[in-house]
Amino acid sequence: MTALFEPFAVDFFARALCGGALVAVICGVVGTWVVIRGMAFLGEAIGHGMLPGVALATVIGAPVAIGAAVSAAVMSAAIGVLQRRGRLSYDTSIGLLFVAMLSLGVIIVSHSRSFATDATALLFGDILAIASGDLLVLLAAAVSALGVSALFHRSFVATAFDPRIASTLGLRPQIAHVTLVALVTLAVIASFQAVGTLLVVALLLAPAVAARAWTARIPLTMLCATAFGIAAVLLGLLGSWHFATAAGPTIGATAVCLAALSSATRASAARLALHRAHRGPVHEPQLERHR
């Protein structure tokens, strides 16, 4: 046990764990809405869409968060323009744009002398490089995500089930949708250092999917999703340390495995409960016959 938990004595590992836990809080809250609204593809698109901005900021030495935010905003606006003015469907527009943005990001990074290192960090994350200042930024992002989610909770719920009812109640579903897209963007930007732009959807979706197997209440789902996300970060970091694997992909794979295990366990429990219900209670005369 001492050898298993020895990484916690290392400063960069402890910072990575704290940063990953804050990311799990953000993704647990926002990911619940993403799963409920069926916005997984949008989350992946924003992850790809912010790559050019992140790459450009990395090459010129500008703040990465600003580059990511600007690029993600451009991606969201481009999707809206294509959907309104073009003949392409929503998912087709997203598919074309995120491939284009991914290619542009790699092209920008290719001008850097450290192309391989920069591309790997951008695509798959570098959670072990989280600094103390990054923790403060992630803490502010987590507080913002919790506050906005609580403030717009009624609007999000009504819009998710029937936008017309939300409009009738004066909850402004258009504003709710824009706010939710902004929350998804915040979660993607906050998560990319942990798992990179290619794997950010793993932390956004997998914990929420794992939690939804056990509860349908939205606040409880958020809480459970956060717990699953923190578990994925902890187990992924430990696995990365002891098996010498890349930290970001290991965390992403762990999150998906936890989701699969949660769903399988829930299904097995449901089948067992159904089997017991069909059998019914065993009465004394039945026991006598068996004897």
N, C-alpha and C positions, 0 to 999 in steps of 0.2 A: 504493500500500500504506500510506503514511503517513496519508493521508486516511481510509482504511478503518478503521484501528485507532486513530485519534485519540480515540475515546470512552474508551479505557482510562486516559487521563490525568485524567479527571474522577472525583472522589471518589465521588459517588453511583452512577455507573455501575459502578465497581469493587466497591462494596459490593453492588450488585444482582447482579453476576456471582458473587461469593462466596456470597451467600445462595442464589441459584438453584442453584449447584453443590451446596450442602448439601442442598437440597430434592431434587435429582436423586439423591443418594445414598440418602435415605430412601425415595423413590418407587421407585428401582431395586430395593431389597431387598424392600419390602412389595408393590410392584406385581407382582413375579414370583409371589408366592403368590396374589395376587388373580387373576391370569390362570390359574394352575394350578387353583385351586379354583372358578373361575367366579363370582367375587364382585364383578363390575364394578358391577352394579346396587346392591349394598349400599354400595359406595364412593360412588356418586353420591347415594344416599339420605342418607348421613352428611354429605356436602357441603352438601346442602340443609337437612338437619336442624340443623346448627349455626348457620344464618343468624340465627334469632331471638336466640340468645344473643350472637352477635357484634354484631348490630344494637343490642340493648339496652345492651351494654357500651360501644359507640361513643357512643350518645346520652347516657348518664349519666356517661361518663368513666371507667369501670372498666377493668381489664386485659382486653384483647380475648381473650387466650388462655384465661382462666378462663371467660369467657362462652361461648366456642366449646366448651370441654371439657364444661361442664355441659349445654349444649344438645344436643351430640352424644350424651351419655350418656342423656339423656331420650329422644332419638330411638331409640336402640338398645333401650332398655327397652320403649318403646311398640310397636316391631315385635314383640318377643318376646311381649308380652301379647296383641296381636291374633292372632298365630299360634296361641297356645295356647288361647285362650278363644273366638275367633271362628271363623266358617266361611270366612273369606277365605283365599286362597292367599298364599304368602310374597311373591310379586312384586306381587300386588294390594295387600297391606297396605303394602308399601314405597311403591308408586306414590301411594296416597292420602295417606300421611303426609308424603312429601317435598313434594307440592304444597301441603299445609296449612301445613307449616313455612316454605316459601318465601313464601307469601302473608303469614303472620304476621310474618316478618322484614321484608318490604317495608312492611307497615303500621306497624311500630315505627319504621322509618327515616323514614317519611313525616312523623312528628312533629318531625323535626329541621329546623332552618332551612336547613341545607345538604343537603337531601334528594337532589338530583341527584348531588352530589359523593360523598356517603356511599354511595349505592346503587351507583354505578359502581365505587367502590373495593371494596365488599363482593362484588359479583357478578363483577367481572373482574380484581380484584387491583390492587396498587399496588407492584410490585416495586422501583420506583425510589425508594421512600420507606423502604426497609430501612435501619435505623440499626445502629450498632456493637453496641448491646445486643441487637438482634434476632439478630445473627450468633452471639452466645454461646448464645442460646436454641436456635437451629437446630443448632448444634454439639452441644449436649447431647441434643437430640432424635435426631440422627443416630447418636450413640454408643449411645443407648438402643435404637434400632431395630436396630442391628447386634448388640448384646449379647443382646437378647431373641430375635432370629431365630436366632442361633447356639445359644443355650441350648435352644430348643424345636425345633431343626431335625428331629430324629428324630420327634418327635411330629407335627410339621406334615406330614412326608412320609408317615408311616403313615396319618394321618387323611385325607390327600388321596386316597389310593388305596383304603383299606378301613378304615373306622372300627372294624369288628369285630375285625380283626387288631390294630389299635392298642390296643383295649381288652384283648384277650387278652395282649398284651405288657406290659400295665400302664402304657401311655403316656397314659392319661386323655384321650381324644379330646374330651370336653366342655370340659375346661380348655384344651386346645389351640385349640379353636374360639373360646372367649371371648378368649384371648390374641391370636389372629389378628385378631379384630374390634377389639380395643384397638389393635393395630398399625395397622390401616387408619384408625382414628380419629386416631391420632397423625400419620400421613402426611397426612391431609386437613387437620388443623389447621395443620400445618407448612407446607402448600402454599398455603393460601388467600390469603396476602398476595402471593404471586408471581403466581397466575393466577386468584384469586377462587373463590367457591364454585361457580360454574357451570362452570368450565373445569378444575377440579382433577382430574377423571377423565382428562384428556388427559395430564398428567404421570404419573399413576398407571398408566395402561394402555399408552399408545403406546410408550414406551421398552422395556417388557417384551415387547410384541408384536414390535417390531423385533428384539430379541435372540433371541426364541424361533425366529425364522426360521433361525438359524444354529447353535443349540446346544440340546440337550435336558437337559444337566447343570445342575442348579439353581444351584450356586455360580457357574458360568461365566455362566449366564443373568443372574444378579444383577449380575455385573461388567460384562457387555456392556450391560445395561439402564442401569446408571449412566453408562456412557460415552455412550450415545445420549441420555440425559437432559441431561447436561452440554453435549453438542453442540447440543441443541435450545435450551437456555438461551442459549448463546453466539450462535448464529445468529439466534435470535429477538430478542435485545437489539440486535445489530448492525443487523438489518433494521428494528427499531423506530426506532433512532437515525437511520438514513440515509433512511428513507422516511416518517418522521413518523407512525408508526402506534402504536396502543396496545400497550404492552409485553406485558402478560399474554396477550391474545388472539393476538399474534404468536408468542409462545413456544408456546402451545397448538397453533396451526396448524402451526408448524414441527415439533413433535413428531409430529403425525399424518402430515405429509408424509414425515418420515424413516421412520416405520413402513411407509407404503405403498411407499416407494422400496426399503427393505430387503426386504420381501416380494416385490416384483417382481424385484429383482436375484437373490434366491435362487431364485425360480421359473425365471428365465431360465438361471441356472447349472445347475439340475437338468435342464432340457430339453436344454441343450447337452451335458452329460455323457451323457445317455441317447442322444442322437443319435450321439455318438462311439462309444459302446459298441455300438450296432447296426451301425455301419459296420465296426468291427473294424480290425485292422492292415492296411495295404496292403503286399502282398508284391511281390517283384521281378518275377515273371511278369506280374502285373497291370500293373505299371509298363511293362513291355515292350509289352504289348498296347496301352496307351494311347499309347505313342510311335508 
